[in-house]
Amino acid sequence: MSRAFTREEDSENAIAGIGERPVSQHRNLVTPKGLAMIDAELAGLRAALANAETASDRERIALVSRDLRYWNARRENAELSVPEPNSGVVRFGMTVSLEGEDGAAVSWHIVGEDEADPAKGSISHVSPVARALFGKAVGDTIAVNGREWEVVGLG
């Protein structure tokens, strides 16, 4: 095949030896904070692309362009979701407090995939724990990885 018939983005990726960032097949639910995070990523990447183009840094252009394609796709299919006030059951965007059978306590804020950070107390809505929690109320229990947890609070 002639090089004249290759897509520009393919040649950009070949320069840096990178592939595309995979876009999740799950619904792209986002909290207001998650939507703002996506918008901030896009703004930062647009500025980075302008700087890379000014410097004629082809490898950096390829990397930033790839990330821009990813975040543009995530922004296009983002679905802002805010839980109903005073909902009695676990929904996307809520913080859920759990207590284990051993008395251990943990709280998880259920958020979109891109904003999830378990080390900071937020989990993706497609995680096994979040899926087990959806629709549960205070007093209900879930079993995850062989451990039982009771829902003790919703926020």
DSSP file with accessible surface (Angstrom, degrees, kcal/mol):
  #  RESIDUE AA STRUCTURE BP1 BP2  ACC     N-H-->O    O-->H-N    N-H-->O    O-->H-N    TCO  KAPPA ALPHA  PHI   PSI    X-CA   Y-CA   Z-CA
    1    1 A M              0   0  197      0, 0.0     2,-0.1     0, 0.0     5,-0.0   0.000 360.0 360.0 360.0 138.6    0.0    0.0    0.0
    2    2 A S    >   -     0   0   64      1,-0.1     3,-1.8     3,-0.0     4,-0.1  -0.390 360.0-127.7 -69.6 142.3    1.2    3.4   -0.8
    3    3 A R  G >  S+     0   0  175      1,-0.3     3,-1.5     2,-0.2    -1,-0.1   0.744 105.6  74.3 -61.1 -21.5    2.1    5.7    2.1
    4    4 A A  G 3  S+     0   0   83      1,-0.3    -1,-0.3     3,-0.0    -2,-0.0   0.734  93.7  52.8 -65.8 -18.6   -0.2    8.3    0.4
    5    5 A F  G <  S+     0   0  160     -3,-1.8    -1,-0.3     2,-0.1     2,-0.2   0.278  84.9 104.2-104.1  11.3   -3.2    6.2    1.6
    6    6 A T  S <  S-     0   0   53     -3,-1.5     2,-0.2    -4,-0.1    -3,-0.0  -0.640  77.5-106.6 -89.0 152.2   -2.4    6.0    5.3
    7    7 A R     >  -     0   0  139     -2,-0.2     4,-1.6     1,-0.1     3,-0.4  -0.502  21.9-126.1 -75.3 146.2   -4.2    8.0    7.8
    8    8 A E  H  > S+     0   0  146      1,-0.2     4,-2.2     2,-0.2     5,-0.2   0.908 110.3  54.8 -59.3 -40.8   -2.3   10.9    9.3
    9    9 A E  H  > S+     0   0   62      1,-0.2     4,-2.4     2,-0.2    -1,-0.2   0.861 103.6  56.4 -66.3 -30.7   -3.0    9.7   12.9
   10   10 A D  H  > S+     0   0   75     -3,-0.4     4,-2.0     2,-0.2    -1,-0.2   0.924 109.1  45.7 -63.7 -42.4   -1.6    6.3   12.0
   11   11 A S  H  X S+     0   0   28     -4,-1.6     4,-1.8     2,-0.2    -2,-0.2   0.880 111.0  53.7 -70.6 -32.9    1.7    7.9   11.0
   12   12 A E  H  X S+     0   0   30     -4,-2.2     4,-1.4     1,-0.2    -2,-0.2   0.938 110.6  46.3 -62.9 -45.7    1.6   10.1   14.1
   13   13 A N  H  X>S+     0   0   14     -4,-2.4     5,-2.1     1,-0.2     4,-1.3   0.867 108.8  55.5 -65.9 -34.9    1.3    7.0   16.3
   14   14 A A  H  <5S+     0   0   73     -4,-2.0    -1,-0.2     2,-0.2    -2,-0.2   0.872 101.7  59.0 -65.4 -35.0    4.0    5.2   14.4
   15   15 A I  H  <5S+     0   0   65     -4,-1.8    -1,-0.2     1,-0.2    -2,-0.2   0.943 117.0  31.1 -58.1 -47.8    6.4    8.1   15.2
   16   16 A A  H  <5S-     0   0   21     -4,-1.4    -1,-0.2    42,-0.1    -2,-0.2   0.580 106.1-124.6 -89.6  -8.5    6.0    7.6   18.9
   17   17 A G  T  <5 +     0   0   69     -4,-1.3     2,-0.3     1,-0.2    -3,-0.2   0.858  65.8 135.5  67.8  34.6    5.4    3.8   18.7
   18   18 A I      < -     0   0   35     -5,-2.1    -1,-0.2    -6,-0.1     2,-0.2  -0.764  44.4-146.7-115.1 158.9    2.1    4.2   20.6
   19   19 A G        -     0   0   46     -2,-0.3     2,-0.1     1,-0.1    47,-0.0  -0.601  38.6 -77.1-110.0 178.4   -1.3    2.8   20.1
   20   20 A E        -     0   0   85     -2,-0.2    -1,-0.1     1,-0.1    47,-0.1  -0.423  45.0-110.3 -73.4 152.1   -4.7    4.3   20.9
   21   21 A R        -     0   0   81     45,-0.2     2,-0.1    -2,-0.1    -1,-0.1  -0.699  41.1-114.2 -78.3 127.6   -6.0    4.6   24.4
   22   22 A P        -     0   0  116      0, 0.0     2,-0.5     0, 0.0    -1,-0.1  -0.434  23.2-142.5 -67.9 137.1   -8.9    2.2   24.7
   23   23 A V        -     0   0   47     -2,-0.1    -3,-0.0     1,-0.0    47,-0.0  -0.884  25.9-111.5-101.0 128.1  -12.3    3.8   25.3
   24   24 A S        -     0   0   31     -2,-0.5     4,-0.1     1,-0.1    -1,-0.0  -0.200  10.0-143.3 -58.4 147.2  -14.5    1.8   27.7
   25   25 A Q  S    S+     0   0  185      2,-0.1    -1,-0.1     3,-0.0     2,-0.1   0.520  73.7  97.2 -87.8  -6.5  -17.6    0.2   26.3
   26   26 A H  S    S-     0   0   81      1,-0.1   100,-0.0     3,-0.0    87,-0.0  -0.399  93.9 -81.5 -78.4 160.0  -19.6    1.0   29.5
   27   27 A R        -     0   0  149      1,-0.1     2,-1.4    -2,-0.1    -1,-0.1  -0.339  42.0-126.8 -56.5 139.8  -21.9    4.0   29.8
   28   28 A N  E     +a   78   0A   2     49,-0.5    51,-2.8    84,-0.1     2,-0.2  -0.535  38.0 175.8 -94.6  69.4  -19.7    7.1   30.5
   29   29 A L  E     -a   79   0A  19     -2,-1.4     2,-0.3    49,-0.2    84,-0.3  -0.551   6.7-176.7 -72.3 138.4  -21.6    8.3   33.6
   30   30 A V  E     -a   80   0A   3     49,-2.3    51,-2.6    -2,-0.2    -2,-0.0  -0.984  23.4-134.0-137.8 149.4  -19.9   11.3   35.2
   31   31 A T     >  -     0   0    9     -2,-0.3     4,-2.4    49,-0.2     5,-0.2  -0.471  42.9 -98.9 -84.9 168.7  -20.4   13.4   38.3
   32   32 A P  H  > S+     0   0   77      0, 0.0     4,-2.2     0, 0.0     5,-0.2   0.915 129.1  51.1 -55.8 -38.9  -20.2   17.2   38.0
   33   33 A K  H  > S+     0   0  169      1,-0.2     4,-2.1     2,-0.2     5,-0.1   0.897 108.8  51.2 -64.6 -39.1  -16.6   17.0   39.3
   34   34 A G  H  > S+     0   0    2      2,-0.2     4,-2.2     1,-0.2    -1,-0.2   0.893 108.6  50.4 -66.1 -39.2  -15.9   14.3   36.7
   35   35 A L  H  X S+     0   0   31     -4,-2.4     4,-2.4     2,-0.2    -2,-0.2   0.926 110.7  49.3 -65.6 -41.5  -17.2   16.4   33.8
   36   36 A A  H  X S+     0   0   58     -4,-2.2     4,-2.4    -5,-0.2    -2,-0.2   0.887 108.7  54.2 -64.2 -36.4  -15.1   19.4   35.0
   37   37 A M  H  X S+     0   0   58     -4,-2.1     4,-2.5     2,-0.2    -2,-0.2   0.922 108.2  48.7 -63.7 -43.0  -12.1   17.1   35.1
   38   38 A I  H  X S+     0   0    1     -4,-2.2     4,-2.5     2,-0.2    -2,-0.2   0.938 111.6  49.5 -62.2 -45.5  -12.6   16.0   31.5
   39   39 A D  H  X S+     0   0   65     -4,-2.4     4,-2.3     1,-0.2    -2,-0.2   0.898 111.1  49.6 -61.8 -38.8  -13.0   19.6   30.4
   40   40 A A  H  X S+     0   0   63     -4,-2.4     4,-2.6     2,-0.2    -1,-0.2   0.901 109.3  51.9 -67.2 -40.0   -9.7   20.5   32.3
   41   41 A E  H  X S+     0   0   82     -4,-2.5     4,-2.6     2,-0.2    -2,-0.2   0.930 110.3  48.9 -59.4 -46.9   -7.9   17.6   30.6
   42   42 A L  H  X S+     0   0    4     -4,-2.5     4,-2.5     2,-0.2    -2,-0.2   0.926 111.3  48.7 -61.3 -43.7   -9.0   18.8   27.2
   43   43 A A  H  X S+     0   0   57     -4,-2.3     4,-2.0     1,-0.2    -2,-0.2   0.929 113.2  47.7 -63.1 -43.4   -7.9   22.4   27.9
   44   44 A G  H  X S+     0   0   42     -4,-2.6     4,-2.4     1,-0.2    -1,-0.2   0.898 112.4  48.7 -64.1 -40.5   -4.5   21.3   29.1
   45   45 A L  H  X S+     0   0   17     -4,-2.6     4,-2.6     2,-0.2    -1,-0.2   0.878 108.0  53.9 -69.7 -36.1   -4.0   18.9   26.2
   46   46 A R  H  X S+     0   0  132     -4,-2.5     4,-2.1     2,-0.2    -1,-0.2   0.920 111.5  46.1 -63.1 -40.5   -5.0   21.7   23.7
   47   47 A A  H  X S+     0   0   54     -4,-2.0     4,-2.3     2,-0.2    -2,-0.2   0.917 112.4  50.4 -66.6 -41.0   -2.4   23.9   25.2
   48   48 A A  H  X S+     0   0   19     -4,-2.4     4,-2.5     1,-0.2    -2,-0.2   0.883 109.3  51.6 -64.5 -38.1    0.2   21.1   25.2
   49   49 A L  H  X S+     0   0   30     -4,-2.6     4,-2.7     2,-0.2     5,-0.2   0.925 108.4  50.7 -65.3 -42.8   -0.5   20.4   21.6
   50   50 A A  H  X S+     0   0   45     -4,-2.1     4,-2.3     1,-0.2    -2,-0.2   0.926 112.1  47.7 -60.8 -42.4    0.0   24.1   20.6
   51   51 A N  H  X S+     0   0  115     -4,-2.3     4,-2.0     1,-0.2    -1,-0.2   0.910 112.3  48.7 -64.7 -41.9    3.3   24.1   22.5
   52   52 A A  H  <>S+     0   0    5     -4,-2.5     5,-2.5     2,-0.2     4,-0.4   0.888 111.6  49.5 -66.2 -38.8    4.4   20.8   20.8
   53   53 A E  H ><5S+     0   0  107     -4,-2.7     3,-0.9     2,-0.2    -2,-0.2   0.907 109.4  51.9 -66.9 -39.4    3.5   22.2   17.4
   54   54 A T  H 3<5S+     0   0  122     -4,-2.3    -2,-0.2     1,-0.3    -1,-0.2   0.902 114.4  43.1 -61.7 -38.8    5.4   25.4   18.0
   55   55 A A  T 3<5S-     0   0   74     -4,-2.0    -1,-0.3    -5,-0.2    -2,-0.2   0.457 107.0-129.1 -84.8  -3.1    8.5   23.3   19.0
   56   56 A S  T < 5 +     0   0   95     -3,-0.9     2,-1.2    -4,-0.4    -3,-0.2   0.855  48.3 162.8  53.8  39.0    7.9   21.0   16.0
   57   57 A D     >< -     0   0   75     -5,-2.5     4,-2.7     1,-0.2    -1,-0.2  -0.711  17.0-175.3 -90.6  92.3    8.2   18.0   18.5
   58   58 A R  H  > S+     0   0  162     -2,-1.2     4,-2.2     1,-0.2    -1,-0.2   0.861  79.9  50.7 -61.7 -38.8    6.6   15.3   16.4
   59   59 A E  H  > S+     0   0  106      2,-0.2     4,-2.3     1,-0.2    -1,-0.2   0.940 112.8  45.7 -66.5 -44.2    6.7   12.6   19.2
   60   60 A R  H  > S+     0   0  110      2,-0.2     4,-2.8     1,-0.2     5,-0.3   0.902 110.7  54.4 -65.2 -38.9    5.1   15.0   21.7
   61   61 A I  H  X S+     0   0   28     -4,-2.7     4,-2.7     1,-0.2     5,-0.2   0.932 109.3  48.6 -59.1 -43.7    2.5   15.9   19.0
   62   62 A A  H  X S+     0   0    0     -4,-2.2     4,-2.2    -5,-0.2    -2,-0.2   0.926 113.2  46.2 -63.6 -44.7    1.6   12.3   18.5
   63   63 A L  H  X S+     0   0   43     -4,-2.3     4,-2.1     2,-0.2    -2,-0.2   0.941 116.3  43.7 -65.0 -46.8    1.3   11.6   22.2
   64   64 A V  H  X S+     0   0    0     -4,-2.8     4,-2.8     1,-0.2    -2,-0.2   0.906 112.1  53.6 -67.7 -39.2   -0.8   14.6   22.9
   65   65 A S  H  X S+     0   0   14     -4,-2.7     4,-2.3    -5,-0.3    -1,-0.2   0.913 108.1  50.9 -61.7 -40.8   -3.0   14.0   19.8
   66   66 A R  H  X S+     0   0   50     -4,-2.2     4,-2.0    -5,-0.2   -45,-0.2   0.944 112.1  46.2 -61.3 -46.4   -3.7   10.5   21.0
   67   67 A D  H  X S+     0   0   31     -4,-2.1     4,-2.7     1,-0.2     5,-0.2   0.888 109.8  54.6 -66.0 -36.0   -4.7   11.7   24.4
   68   68 A L  H  X S+     0   0   17     -4,-2.8     4,-2.6     2,-0.2     5,-0.2   0.909 106.6  51.3 -62.0 -41.7   -6.9   14.4   22.8
   69   69 A R  H  X S+     0   0   58     -4,-2.3     4,-2.0     2,-0.2    -2,-0.2   0.924 111.6  48.3 -61.2 -42.8   -8.7   11.8   20.8
   70   70 A Y  H  X S+     0   0   21     -4,-2.0     4,-2.4     2,-0.2    -2,-0.2   0.967 115.0  42.5 -60.7 -54.6   -9.4    9.8   24.0
   71   71 A W  H  X S+     0   0   14     -4,-2.7     4,-2.4     1,-0.2    -2,-0.2   0.843 111.8  54.9 -67.9 -32.2  -10.6   12.7   26.0
   72   72 A N  H  X S+     0   0   57     -4,-2.6     4,-2.5    -5,-0.2    -1,-0.2   0.921 109.9  47.7 -63.1 -42.1  -12.7   14.1   23.1
   73   73 A A  H  X S+     0   0   28     -4,-2.0     4,-1.6    -5,-0.2    -2,-0.2   0.918 112.2  49.1 -64.2 -41.3  -14.4   10.7   22.9
   74   74 A R  H  < S+     0   0    1     -4,-2.4     4,-0.3     1,-0.2    -2,-0.2   0.885 112.7  47.8 -66.4 -36.3  -15.0   10.6   26.6
   75   75 A R  H >< S+     0   0   92     -4,-2.4     3,-0.9     1,-0.2    -2,-0.2   0.907 108.4  54.8 -70.5 -40.1  -16.5   14.2   26.5
   76   76 A E  H 3< S+     0   0  165     -4,-2.5    -1,-0.2     1,-0.2    -2,-0.2   0.852 117.4  34.5 -62.7 -35.5  -18.7   13.4   23.6
   77   77 A N  T 3< S+     0   0   67     -4,-1.6   -49,-0.5    -5,-0.2    -1,-0.2   0.279  86.1 131.0-106.9  14.6  -20.3   10.4   25.3
   78   78 A A  E <   -a   28   0A  23     -3,-0.9     2,-0.5    -4,-0.3   -49,-0.2  -0.426  40.4-160.3 -67.9 136.0  -20.3   11.8   28.9
   79   79 A E  E     -a   29   0A  74    -51,-2.8   -49,-2.3    -2,-0.1     2,-0.2  -0.940  12.9-140.6-120.1 104.6  -23.6   11.5   30.7
   80   80 A L  E     -a   30   0A  99     -2,-0.5     2,-0.4   -51,-0.2   -49,-0.2  -0.476  25.4-176.7 -65.4 128.6  -23.9   13.8   33.7
   81   81 A S        -     0   0   36    -51,-2.6    -2,-0.0    -2,-0.2    -1,-0.0  -0.990  12.1-178.4-135.9 124.8  -25.7   12.0   36.5
   82   82 A V        -     0   0   98     -2,-0.4    11,-0.1   -51,-0.1    10,-0.1  -0.988  31.4-117.2-121.8 128.9  -26.6   13.4   39.9
   83   83 A P        -     0   0   39      0, 0.0     3,-0.1     0, 0.0    10,-0.1  -0.291  35.4 -98.4 -66.1 151.2  -28.3   11.2   42.5
   84   84 A E    >   -     0   0  129      1,-0.1     3,-1.5     2,-0.1     7,-0.1  -0.461  45.2-105.9 -64.1 135.5  -31.8   12.1   43.7
   85   85 A P  T 3  S+     0   0  112      0, 0.0    -1,-0.1     0, 0.0    -3,-0.0  -0.370 102.7  11.2 -62.4 141.5  -31.7   14.0   47.0
   86   86 A N  T 3  S+     0   0  168      1,-0.2     2,-0.2    -3,-0.1    -2,-0.1   0.736  85.0 169.4  63.2  24.9  -32.8   11.9   49.9
   87   87 A S    <   -     0   0   17     -3,-1.5    -1,-0.2     1,-0.1     4,-0.1  -0.481  28.7-151.3 -65.8 137.0  -32.7    8.6   47.9
   88   88 A G  S    S+     0   0   51     -2,-0.2    50,-0.5     2,-0.1     2,-0.3   0.439  74.0  58.3 -90.0  -1.1  -33.0    5.7   50.2
   89   89 A V  S    S-     0   0   39     48,-0.2    48,-0.2    65,-0.0     2,-0.2  -0.911  96.7 -86.7-129.6 158.5  -31.0    3.4   47.9
   90   90 A V        +     0   0    0     46,-2.6    45,-2.2    43,-0.4     2,-0.3  -0.415  53.0 167.5 -66.9 130.2  -27.5    3.4   46.5
   91   91 A R    >   -     0   0  105     43,-0.2     3,-1.7    -2,-0.2    19,-0.2  -0.906  44.6 -72.7-135.1 166.0  -27.2    5.3   43.2
   92   92 A F  T 3  S+     0   0   13     -2,-0.3    19,-0.1     1,-0.2     3,-0.1  -0.289 117.9  28.2 -57.0 139.3  -24.4    6.6   41.1
   93   93 A G  T 3  S+     0   0   12     17,-1.9    -1,-0.2     1,-0.3     2,-0.2   0.345  95.5 118.4  90.4  -6.6  -22.7    9.7   42.6
   94   94 A M    <   -     0   0   10     -3,-1.7    16,-2.7    15,-0.1     2,-0.5  -0.538  62.4-127.9 -91.0 160.0  -23.5    8.7   46.2
   95   95 A T  E     -B  109   0B  49     60,-2.4    60,-2.5    14,-0.3     2,-0.5  -0.924  26.2-161.6-103.8 131.2  -21.1    8.0   49.1
   96   96 A V  E     -BC 108 154B   0     12,-3.0    12,-2.5    -2,-0.5     2,-0.5  -0.959   6.9-151.8-119.5 127.5  -21.8    4.7   50.8
   97   97 A S  E     -BC 107 153B  40     56,-2.6    55,-2.9    -2,-0.5    56,-1.3  -0.861  19.4-173.4 -99.0 131.9  -20.5    3.7   54.2
   98   98 A L  E     -BC 106 151B   3      8,-3.6     8,-2.2    -2,-0.5     2,-0.4  -0.903  15.6-156.5-124.3 152.4  -20.0    0.0   54.8
   99   99 A E  E     -BC 105 150B  90     51,-2.1    51,-2.8    -2,-0.3     6,-0.2  -0.998  17.6-139.5-129.7 129.1  -19.1   -2.1   57.8
  100  100 A G  E >   - C   0 149B   4      4,-3.5     3,-2.3    -2,-0.4    49,-0.2  -0.337  29.7-104.8 -80.6 166.3  -17.5   -5.5   57.5
  101  101 A E  T 3  S+     0   0  135     47,-1.3    -1,-0.1     1,-0.3    48,-0.1   0.762 123.7  55.8 -63.6 -19.9  -18.4   -8.5   59.6
  102  102 A D  T 3  S-     0   0  107      2,-0.1    -1,-0.3     1,-0.0     3,-0.1   0.339 124.8-102.9 -91.9   5.2  -15.1   -7.9   61.5
  103  103 A G  S <  S+     0   0   45     -3,-2.3    -2,-0.1     1,-0.3     2,-0.1   0.374  73.0 146.3  90.5  -4.9  -16.2   -4.4   62.3
  104  104 A A        -     0   0   40     -5,-0.1    -4,-3.5     1,-0.0     2,-0.4  -0.423  35.3-150.4 -66.3 138.8  -13.9   -2.7   59.7
  105  105 A A  E     +B   99   0B  85     -6,-0.2     2,-0.3    -3,-0.1    -6,-0.2  -0.890  20.6 167.5-115.2 144.3  -15.5    0.4   58.2
  106  106 A V  E     -B   98   0B  41     -8,-2.2    -8,-3.6    -2,-0.4     2,-0.4  -0.985  18.7-152.5-150.2 148.9  -15.0    1.8   54.7
  107  107 A S  E     -B   97   0B  59     -2,-0.3     2,-0.4   -10,-0.2   -10,-0.2  -0.992  10.7-168.8-125.0 138.3  -16.7    4.5   52.6
  108  108 A W  E     -B   96   0B  54    -12,-2.5   -12,-3.0    -2,-0.4     2,-0.6  -0.993  14.0-151.0-127.2 132.7  -16.8    4.6   48.9
  109  109 A H  E     -Bd  95 122B  61     12,-2.8    14,-2.5    -2,-0.4     2,-0.6  -0.902  23.0-138.3 -97.8 121.8  -17.9    7.4   46.6
  110  110 A I  E     + d   0 123B   0    -16,-2.7   -17,-1.9    -2,-0.6     2,-0.2  -0.756  40.3 151.7 -89.8 116.7  -19.3    5.9   43.4
  111  111 A V  E     - d   0 124B   2     12,-2.8    14,-1.9    -2,-0.6   -82,-0.1  -0.677  45.3 -64.4-132.9-176.6  -18.1    7.8   40.4
  112  112 A G    >>  -     0   0    1     12,-0.2     4,-0.9    -2,-0.2     3,-0.7  -0.218  51.3-104.6 -71.2 164.2  -17.3    7.5   36.6
  113  113 A E  G >4 S+     0   0   52    -84,-0.3     3,-0.5     1,-0.2    11,-0.1   0.871 117.5  50.1 -59.6 -41.6  -14.5    5.4   35.4
  114  114 A D  G 34 S+     0   0   39      1,-0.2    -1,-0.2   -40,-0.0   -84,-0.1   0.729 114.0  44.2 -73.9 -21.5  -12.1    8.2   34.6
  115  115 A E  G <4 S+     0   0   31     -3,-0.7    -1,-0.2     8,-0.0    -2,-0.2   0.491  84.4 118.1-101.7  -2.1  -12.5    9.9   38.0
  116  116 A A    <<  +     0   0   31     -4,-0.9     7,-0.2    -3,-0.5    -6,-0.1  -0.398  28.7 166.0 -67.6 136.8  -12.3    6.7   40.1
  117  117 A D  B > > -E  122   0B  58      5,-0.9     3,-2.2    -2,-0.1     5,-1.8  -0.666  15.8-170.9-151.1  87.5   -9.3    6.6   42.6
  118  118 A P  G > 5S+     0   0   82      0, 0.0     3,-1.7     0, 0.0     5,-0.1   0.828  86.1  63.1 -54.4 -32.8   -9.7    3.9   45.2
  119  119 A A  G 3 5S+     0   0   98      1,-0.3    -2,-0.0     2,-0.1     0, 0.0   0.765 109.3  42.2 -63.3 -22.8   -6.8    5.2   47.2
  120  120 A K  G < 5S-     0   0  176     -3,-2.2    -1,-0.3     2,-0.2     3,-0.1   0.184 127.9 -96.2-108.0  12.0   -8.8    8.4   47.7
  121  121 A G  T < 5S+     0   0   22     -3,-1.7   -12,-2.8     1,-0.2     2,-0.4   0.631  85.9 116.3  89.9  13.7  -12.1    6.6   48.4
  122  122 A S  E   < -dE 109 117B  17     -5,-1.8    -5,-0.9   -14,-0.2     2,-0.3  -0.954  39.1-172.2-120.0 137.4  -13.8    6.7   45.0
  123  123 A I  E     -d  110   0B  13    -14,-2.5   -12,-2.8    -2,-0.4     2,-0.1  -0.918  28.9-101.8-125.1 153.4  -14.7    3.7   42.9
  124  124 A S  E >   -d  111   0B  16     -2,-0.3     3,-1.9   -14,-0.2     6,-0.4  -0.413  25.8-124.3 -71.1 146.0  -16.0    3.2   39.4
  125  125 A H  T 3  S+     0   0   16    -14,-1.9    -1,-0.1     1,-0.3   -13,-0.1   0.655 112.4  55.3 -65.1 -13.7  -19.6    2.5   38.8
  126  126 A V  T 3  S+     0   0   27      4,-0.1    -1,-0.3     5,-0.0   -14,-0.1   0.429  82.7 112.2 -99.6   3.2  -18.6   -0.6   36.9
  127  127 A S  S <> S-     0   0   26     -3,-1.9     4,-2.7     1,-0.1     5,-0.2  -0.342  80.9-114.0 -71.4 155.1  -16.5   -2.0   39.7
  128  128 A P  H  > S+     0   0   98      0, 0.0     4,-2.0     0, 0.0     5,-0.2   0.889 116.1  51.4 -58.0 -38.3  -17.8   -5.2   41.4
  129  129 A V  H  > S+     0   0   33      2,-0.2     4,-1.8     1,-0.2     5,-0.1   0.948 111.5  46.0 -65.1 -48.1  -18.4   -3.4   44.7
  130  130 A A  H  > S+     0   0    0     -6,-0.4     4,-2.0     1,-0.2    -1,-0.2   0.929 112.0  51.5 -61.3 -43.7  -20.4   -0.6   43.1
  131  131 A R  H  < S+     0   0  136     -4,-2.7    -1,-0.2     1,-0.2    -2,-0.2   0.887 110.4  48.9 -60.9 -38.9  -22.4   -3.1   41.0
  132  132 A A  H  < S+     0   0   33     -4,-2.0    -1,-0.2    -5,-0.2    -2,-0.2   0.823 112.5  50.0 -69.0 -29.0  -23.2   -5.1   44.2
  133  133 A L  H >< S+     0   0    0     -4,-1.8     3,-2.6    -5,-0.2   -43,-0.4   0.790  79.6 111.0 -81.0 -30.2  -24.2   -1.9   46.0
  134  134 A F  T 3< S+     0   0   72     -4,-2.0   -43,-0.2     1,-0.3     3,-0.1  -0.197  89.1  11.4 -53.7 129.7  -26.6   -0.4   43.5
  135  135 A G  T 3  S+     0   0   40    -45,-2.2    -1,-0.3     1,-0.3     2,-0.2   0.341  97.4 128.7  86.5  -5.1  -30.2   -0.5   44.7
  136  136 A K    <   -     0   0   72     -3,-2.6   -46,-2.6   -46,-0.1    -1,-0.3  -0.498  42.3-154.4 -83.5 153.7  -29.2   -1.4   48.3
  137  137 A A    >   -     0   0   28    -48,-0.2     3,-2.4    -2,-0.2    14,-0.3  -0.718  39.1 -66.8-118.5 169.6  -30.5    0.5   51.3
  138  138 A V  T 3  S+     0   0   85    -50,-0.5    14,-0.2     1,-0.3    -1,-0.1  -0.358 125.1  29.1 -56.4 131.6  -29.1    1.0   54.8
  139  139 A G  T 3  S+     0   0   40     12,-3.1    -1,-0.3     1,-0.4    13,-0.1   0.096  93.8 117.3 100.4 -20.9  -29.2   -2.3   56.6
  140  140 A D    <   -     0   0   68     -3,-2.4    11,-3.1    11,-0.1    -1,-0.4  -0.407  54.0-141.8 -74.4 157.5  -28.8   -4.4   53.4
  141  141 A T  E     -F  150   0B  72      9,-0.2     2,-0.3    -3,-0.1     9,-0.2  -0.873  12.6-166.2-120.5 154.8  -25.7   -6.6   53.0
  142  142 A I  E     -F  149   0B   8      7,-2.6     7,-2.8    -2,-0.3     2,-0.5  -0.936  13.6-140.9-131.1 156.8  -23.5   -7.4   50.1
  143  143 A A  E     +F  148   0B  66     -2,-0.3     2,-0.4     5,-0.2     5,-0.2  -0.987  24.3 171.0-120.1 123.8  -20.9  -10.1   49.6
  144  144 A V  E >   -F  147   0B  18      3,-2.6     3,-1.9    -2,-0.5    -2,-0.1  -0.994  69.4 -12.0-135.0 126.3  -17.7   -9.2   47.7
  145  145 A N  T 3  S-     0   0  163     -2,-0.4    -1,-0.1     1,-0.3     3,-0.1   0.869 129.3 -52.8  52.5  41.2  -14.6  -11.4   47.4
  146  146 A G  T 3  S+     0   0   75      1,-0.2     2,-0.4    -3,-0.0    -1,-0.3   0.536 116.4 110.7  78.1   4.7  -16.0  -13.7   50.1
  147  147 A R  E <   - F   0 144B  89     -3,-1.9    -3,-2.6   -47,-0.0     2,-0.4  -0.913  60.3-137.1-114.5 142.6  -16.5  -10.9   52.6
  148  148 A E  E     - F   0 143B  93     -2,-0.4   -47,-1.3    -5,-0.2     2,-0.4  -0.798  20.5-173.7 -98.3 138.6  -19.9   -9.6   53.8
  149  149 A W  E     -CF 100 142B  37     -7,-2.8    -7,-2.6    -2,-0.4     2,-0.4  -0.992  13.0-146.7-130.8 139.5  -20.5   -5.9   54.2
  150  150 A E  E     -CF  99 141B  81    -51,-2.8   -51,-2.1    -2,-0.4     2,-0.6  -0.882  21.3-123.5-105.8 136.7  -23.5   -4.1   55.6
  151  151 A V  E     +C   98   0B   0    -11,-3.1   -12,-3.1    -2,-0.4   -53,-0.2  -0.675  37.7 167.1 -76.4 119.1  -24.6   -0.7   54.3
  152  152 A V  E     +     0   0B  65    -55,-2.9     2,-0.3    -2,-0.6   -54,-0.2   0.489  58.1  13.5-113.4  -8.3  -24.6    1.6   57.3
  153  153 A G  E     -C   97   0B  19    -56,-1.3   -56,-2.6   -16,-0.1     2,-0.4  -0.961  51.9-157.4-167.4 148.7  -24.9    5.0   55.6
  154  154 A L  E      C   96   0B  49     -2,-0.3   -58,-0.2   -58,-0.2   -64,-0.0  -0.988 360.0 360.0-128.1 140.2  -25.7    6.8   52.4
  155  155 A G              0   0   70    -60,-2.5   -60,-2.4    -2,-0.4    -2,-0.0  -0.941 360.0 360.0-150.2 360.0  -24.7   10.3   51.5
